[in-house]
Structures are given as C-alpha cells and as structure tokens.
Amino acid sequence: MSNRSSSGSFCSLVVATTTGAIDSVTSLNVTARGNGAECYCVANQALYRYNATSTQAAVPNTDAYLVPLSGGGCWFRQNTQGLFGEQIITSASFNGAQFVGLAQNVWHVLPFGANFFAAAVQSALFNVSTTSGVINYVGPTGLSFLLAAILSVSDDNPVGGRTDQVIEFAVTINSSIIATTIASARQSSTSVSGLSGDLSQVTLDSILTPNNGDNIQHAMRCISSSPGTFSANRYSVVITPLA
C-alpha cells in the first residue's frame, strides 16, 4: 500500500491537536511521511503541509508554523496570510526630535530614543523596537507584504528660514542603504518648506518579500545642497499581508 500522506497524494492523516506528545501535528513521524506530506488538524480545522528543509521556528501566539518534536523541518498551515491582521507602527513621541548630522544625499535613520515608537496594532509576524523603530520579521521566508508609510517633517531653522529643501524617503532591509548615497528602488520625495515649523508629508508604498530574521526600517535623506536640520513630527507604517 502506498504512503497516501506523501506529497501529491490524498491527505489521509488526521490528528486531534496542533501540539502535544501524541495525536498532534508536532508528534507525527516526519521521517516516515517525507517532504510535502499533509495532515488535517481537528482542533483548528486546518490543513498543514510539511517542509523537510525549512528552518522556520514556531511563532508565538499563532499555530501557523509547527516544529516537529523530532526530525527537523516545519509544518506550515496553508493559507496563513488570513491569520495575521495588519501591523500598525507609529511614532509614539518624537516631540520634535531632530535628524542630526545630515549630509547631502546620505541616507539617515529616523530620530530614535526611549519609547519613540509603538506598535498600535501587533501582528505575530513582526516585532518592532520601541527605541529605533526597526521592524524585525519573524515569519517564514516567501510571504509578501504591503508597507504603507508616512513621515511628516519640518525645516528647523531660525525665523526667516531659507529656500525649500527636497527630501527623499525610502525603506531598507538590514540597513543596506543607511549612511550611503545609493539610490533606492523603493523611495519617494517631497519638498519641505523653508519656513521653520511648516510641516511637509512624504508617503511611500512598498511591497516586500522579506526573509525570516530580516530587519526593515525607513530612512530619509536631503538631496538639496544645504541639508541643514529637520525635525520629525509624525511617522506611521501599516503592514498588510498580501494573499
């Protein structure tokens, strides 16, 4: 009799729970099943597929990724995108914090400090540093997300100001553009008024397919000849899983 739980075959494996020593997804003998095996879990009415080469770890507070008790690999719940809502990150308290040491065309991190950022809505797939705003992806490699970000800033100069300044806003993975002048494929731009205190807003929509463990963050640079000093007013990013 053929192994009907192998890849490409009808799913004949049915277990009671997601985790546990017996009768669970994690207790299944993956060596006997092989890569691509599927099983149905009664507890959450979900179908799982086994990936023998995956190093994906279990994600807290979700049953989307289940690591076998022995044998390595990972059981992936199918159609997991629908399990995770939007991740919304905001600047909790910039309080006019400044971009320090701007040089023309050089990408700079957002102002940072204790409790500068907060996760207004928390997804199980992302962790955010409340100090730097860096977003750490803990989900599986291969999922895609839409990042919709907004940054508002003002030109922080004495009364009388100067000419308008042009800034660019970008998203970067693992700090690849920070402190460089490299043009980003994911960037937008706007003009900031030379009058002190006048707010300008720049937006950026990006689709990313991060790897597990990647760090995602936004950056700003001034491409005008005299960057001067800018103050941050508000920042937010909404991360939406794509089906």
TAZI-V903571 format. One record per residue. RES is the residue in one letter. PSI is psi in whole degrees, -180 to 180 (999 if undefined). NEAR is the number of other C-alpha atoms within 10 Angstrom. D_CENTER is the distance of its C-alpha to the mean C-alpha in Angstrom with 1 decimal. Layout:
BEGIN
res->RES psi->PSI near->NEAR d_center->D_CENTER
res->RES psi->PSI near->NEAR d_center->D_CENTER
END
This chain:
BEGIN
res->M psi->135 near->3 d_center->45.2
res->S psi->159 near->6 d_center->41.9
res->N psi->97 near->14 d_center->38.7
res->R psi->-5 near->15 d_center->37.4
res->S psi->6 near->20 d_center->34.0
res->S psi->171 near->21 d_center->33.1
res->S psi->133 near->16 d_center->30.8
res->G psi->0 near->10 d_center->32.2
res->S psi->164 near->13 d_center->34.6
res->F psi->139 near->13 d_center->35.0
res->C psi->108 near->18 d_center->33.0
res->S psi->-1 near->14 d_center->35.8
res->L psi->126 near->17 d_center->33.8
res->V psi->127 near->16 d_center->33.5
res->V psi->162 near->19 d_center->32.4
res->A psi->-41 near->16 d_center->32.6
res->T psi->169 near->18 d_center->29.5
res->T psi->-43 near->22 d_center->26.0
res->T psi->161 near->19 d_center->26.9
res->G psi->167 near->14 d_center->30.3
res->A psi->-27 near->10 d_center->33.1
res->I psi->156 near->12 d_center->34.7
res->D psi->45 near->15 d_center->34.2
res->S psi->167 near->20 d_center->30.4
res->V psi->-45 near->29 d_center->27.7
res->T psi->-20 near->22 d_center->27.1
res->S psi->-6 near->18 d_center->30.8
res->L psi->146 near->21 d_center->31.5
res->N psi->96 near->13 d_center->33.1
res->V psi->-25 near->23 d_center->30.6
res->T psi->-40 near->11 d_center->33.1
res->A psi->-30 near->12 d_center->35.5
res->R psi->-47 near->18 d_center->33.0
res->G psi->167 near->16 d_center->31.3
res->N psi->134 near->18 d_center->28.2
res->G psi->-2 near->17 d_center->27.3
res->A psi->151 near->25 d_center->29.2
res->E psi->151 near->28 d_center->28.3
res->C psi->158 near->23 d_center->29.2
res->Y psi->133 near->22 d_center->29.3
res->C psi->123 near->20 d_center->28.6
res->V psi->-38 near->14 d_center->31.0
res->A psi->-42 near->11 d_center->29.3
res->N psi->9 near->11 d_center->26.2
res->Q psi->46 near->10 d_center->27.7
res->A psi->149 near->16 d_center->25.0
res->L psi->135 near->18 d_center->25.4
res->Y psi->145 near->24 d_center->23.9
res->R psi->137 near->23 d_center->24.1
res->Y psi->132 near->26 d_center->24.5
res->N psi->110 near->19 d_center->22.9
res->A psi->-26 near->18 d_center->25.2
res->T psi->-5 near->10 d_center->23.4
res->S psi->142 near->15 d_center->19.9
res->T psi->14 near->14 d_center->18.8
res->Q psi->130 near->21 d_center->16.0
res->A psi->161 near->16 d_center->16.5
res->A psi->141 near->19 d_center->16.9
res->V psi->126 near->17 d_center->14.1
res->P psi->144 near->11 d_center->15.9
res->N psi->23 near->9 d_center->17.1
res->T psi->151 near->14 d_center->16.6
res->D psi->24 near->17 d_center->19.1
res->A psi->-31 near->23 d_center->17.0
res->Y psi->114 near->24 d_center->17.4
res->L psi->123 near->23 d_center->20.8
res->V psi->127 near->22 d_center->22.2
res->P psi->150 near->21 d_center->26.0
res->L psi->-27 near->17 d_center->28.3
res->S psi->152 near->12 d_center->29.8
res->G psi->-11 near->13 d_center->29.4
res->G psi->-177 near->16 d_center->25.8
res->G psi->-165 near->20 d_center->23.2
res->C psi->143 near->25 d_center->21.2
res->W psi->124 near->31 d_center->22.0
res->F psi->124 near->22 d_center->19.4
res->R psi->134 near->21 d_center->19.8
res->Q psi->147 near->14 d_center->20.3
res->N psi->51 near->12 d_center->18.4
res->T psi->-17 near->16 d_center->15.6
res->Q psi->-38 near->16 d_center->13.5
res->G psi->-11 near->10 d_center->16.0
res->L psi->-16 near->13 d_center->15.5
res->F psi->124 near->15 d_center->12.2
res->G psi->-174 near->15 d_center->12.5
res->E psi->147 near->17 d_center->10.5
res->Q psi->123 near->21 d_center->8.3
res->I psi->121 near->19 d_center->10.3
res->I psi->136 near->23 d_center->10.2
res->T psi->163 near->22 d_center->13.5
res->S psi->111 near->25 d_center->15.9
res->A psi->-37 near->17 d_center->18.1
res->S psi->80 near->18 d_center->21.0
res->F psi->-39 near->21 d_center->21.1
res->N psi->40 near->12 d_center->24.9
res->G psi->20 near->16 d_center->25.5
res->A psi->144 near->17 d_center->24.0
res->Q psi->151 near->20 d_center->24.7
res->F psi->115 near->20 d_center->23.2
res->V psi->136 near->14 d_center->25.6
res->G psi->35 near->11 d_center->27.2
res->L psi->136 near->19 d_center->26.0
res->A psi->147 near->19 d_center->27.7
res->Q psi->131 near->16 d_center->28.1
res->N psi->2 near->20 d_center->25.4
res->V psi->129 near->20 d_center->23.4
res->W psi->136 near->26 d_center->19.7
res->H psi->143 near->23 d_center->19.1
res->V psi->162 near->19 d_center->16.4
res->L psi->155 near->23 d_center->16.3
res->P psi->143 near->19 d_center->19.0
res->F psi->158 near->20 d_center->18.3
res->G psi->174 near->14 d_center->20.3
res->A psi->124 near->12 d_center->20.7
res->N psi->30 near->15 d_center->18.9
res->F psi->-24 near->20 d_center->17.8
res->F psi->155 near->23 d_center->14.5
res->A psi->150 near->19 d_center->14.0
res->A psi->103 near->22 d_center->11.8
res->A psi->-37 near->14 d_center->14.2
res->V psi->129 near->13 d_center->12.9
res->Q psi->125 near->16 d_center->11.2
res->S psi->150 near->18 d_center->9.4
res->A psi->-14 near->18 d_center->10.5
res->L psi->-11 near->20 d_center->7.4
res->F psi->141 near->19 d_center->5.4
res->N psi->143 near->18 d_center->7.8
res->V psi->137 near->20 d_center->8.6
res->S psi->124 near->16 d_center->11.7
res->T psi->-13 near->20 d_center->14.3
res->T psi->-48 near->15 d_center->16.1
res->S psi->-18 near->18 d_center->14.0
res->G psi->3 near->27 d_center->10.9
res->V psi->135 near->21 d_center->8.9
res->I psi->118 near->21 d_center->5.4
res->N psi->126 near->20 d_center->6.0
res->Y psi->123 near->19 d_center->4.9
res->V psi->7 near->21 d_center->8.4
res->G psi->-174 near->21 d_center->8.9
res->P psi->150 near->21 d_center->11.4
res->T psi->137 near->16 d_center->11.5
res->G psi->-19 near->11 d_center->12.4
res->L psi->149 near->16 d_center->10.5
res->S psi->148 near->16 d_center->9.6
res->F psi->147 near->19 d_center->7.6
res->L psi->124 near->17 d_center->9.2
res->L psi->116 near->20 d_center->7.9
res->A psi->109 near->16 d_center->11.2
res->A psi->148 near->22 d_center->11.9
res->I psi->134 near->18 d_center->15.3
res->L psi->129 near->22 d_center->17.1
res->S psi->134 near->17 d_center->20.7
res->V psi->166 near->24 d_center->23.0
res->S psi->156 near->23 d_center->26.8
res->D psi->117 near->26 d_center->29.2
res->D psi->82 near->20 d_center->30.6
res->N psi->163 near->16 d_center->34.2
res->P psi->166 near->11 d_center->37.7
res->V psi->135 near->10 d_center->39.5
res->G psi->-34 near->9 d_center->40.4
res->G psi->-149 near->14 d_center->37.2
res->R psi->-163 near->14 d_center->37.1
res->T psi->160 near->13 d_center->36.0
res->D psi->152 near->13 d_center->32.7
res->Q psi->147 near->20 d_center->29.8
res->V psi->125 near->16 d_center->27.2
res->I psi->158 near->22 d_center->23.6
res->E psi->149 near->21 d_center->20.6
res->F psi->132 near->23 d_center->16.9
res->A psi->163 near->25 d_center->14.2
res->V psi->142 near->24 d_center->10.6
res->T psi->149 near->18 d_center->10.7
res->I psi->129 near->18 d_center->9.3
res->N psi->38 near->14 d_center->11.3
res->S psi->28 near->18 d_center->13.4
res->S psi->-27 near->12 d_center->15.3
res->I psi->-9 near->20 d_center->16.9
res->I psi->134 near->20 d_center->17.3
res->A psi->16 near->16 d_center->21.1
res->T psi->174 near->13 d_center->22.0
res->T psi->17 near->15 d_center->23.5
res->I psi->132 near->12 d_center->21.7
res->A psi->138 near->13 d_center->21.1
res->S psi->145 near->15 d_center->17.6
res->A psi->-16 near->10 d_center->17.4
res->R psi->86 near->14 d_center->14.7
res->Q psi->160 near->19 d_center->16.6
res->S psi->173 near->16 d_center->18.9
res->S psi->162 near->18 d_center->21.9
res->T psi->166 near->15 d_center->24.3
res->S psi->133 near->15 d_center->27.5
res->V psi->128 near->23 d_center->27.8
res->S psi->141 near->19 d_center->31.2
res->G psi->-7 near->20 d_center->33.5
res->L psi->127 near->18 d_center->34.7
res->S psi->131 near->18 d_center->33.4
res->G psi->-15 near->19 d_center->31.3
res->D psi->122 near->13 d_center->30.7
res->L psi->139 near->17 d_center->27.1
res->S psi->147 near->17 d_center->25.3
res->Q psi->137 near->16 d_center->22.0
res->V psi->137 near->21 d_center->19.6
res->T psi->158 near->19 d_center->17.0
res->L psi->123 near->19 d_center->14.5
res->D psi->127 near->18 d_center->13.1
res->S psi->143 near->15 d_center->11.1
res->I psi->122 near->15 d_center->10.4
res->L psi->148 near->20 d_center->8.2
res->T psi->81 near->14 d_center->9.0
res->P psi->159 near->20 d_center->7.3
res->N psi->153 near->16 d_center->9.7
res->N psi->129 near->18 d_center->9.8
res->G psi->-8 near->16 d_center->9.7
res->D psi->146 near->17 d_center->7.9
res->N psi->127 near->19 d_center->7.3
res->I psi->136 near->20 d_center->5.8
res->Q psi->161 near->20 d_center->8.4
res->H psi->154 near->26 d_center->11.0
res->A psi->159 near->21 d_center->14.7
res->M psi->150 near->24 d_center->18.1
res->R psi->157 near->26 d_center->21.4
res->C psi->127 near->26 d_center->25.0
res->I psi->1 near->18 d_center->26.9
res->S psi->162 near->16 d_center->30.2
res->S psi->-25 near->11 d_center->32.9
res->S psi->85 near->13 d_center->32.9
res->P psi->-40 near->19 d_center->29.4
res->G psi->-145 near->17 d_center->30.8
res->T psi->135 near->16 d_center->28.7
res->F psi->149 near->23 d_center->26.1
res->S psi->137 near->22 d_center->25.1
res->A psi->137 near->23 d_center->21.7
res->N psi->-49 near->20 d_center->22.2
res->R psi->144 near->18 d_center->19.1
res->Y psi->137 near->23 d_center->15.4
res->S psi->151 near->20 d_center->13.0
res->V psi->131 near->22 d_center->9.8
res->V psi->123 near->19 d_center->9.5
res->I psi->119 near->22 d_center->6.8
res->T psi->124 near->19 d_center->9.3
res->P psi->141 near->20 d_center->9.7
res->L psi->137 near->13 d_center->12.4
res->A psi->999 near->10 d_center->15.5
END
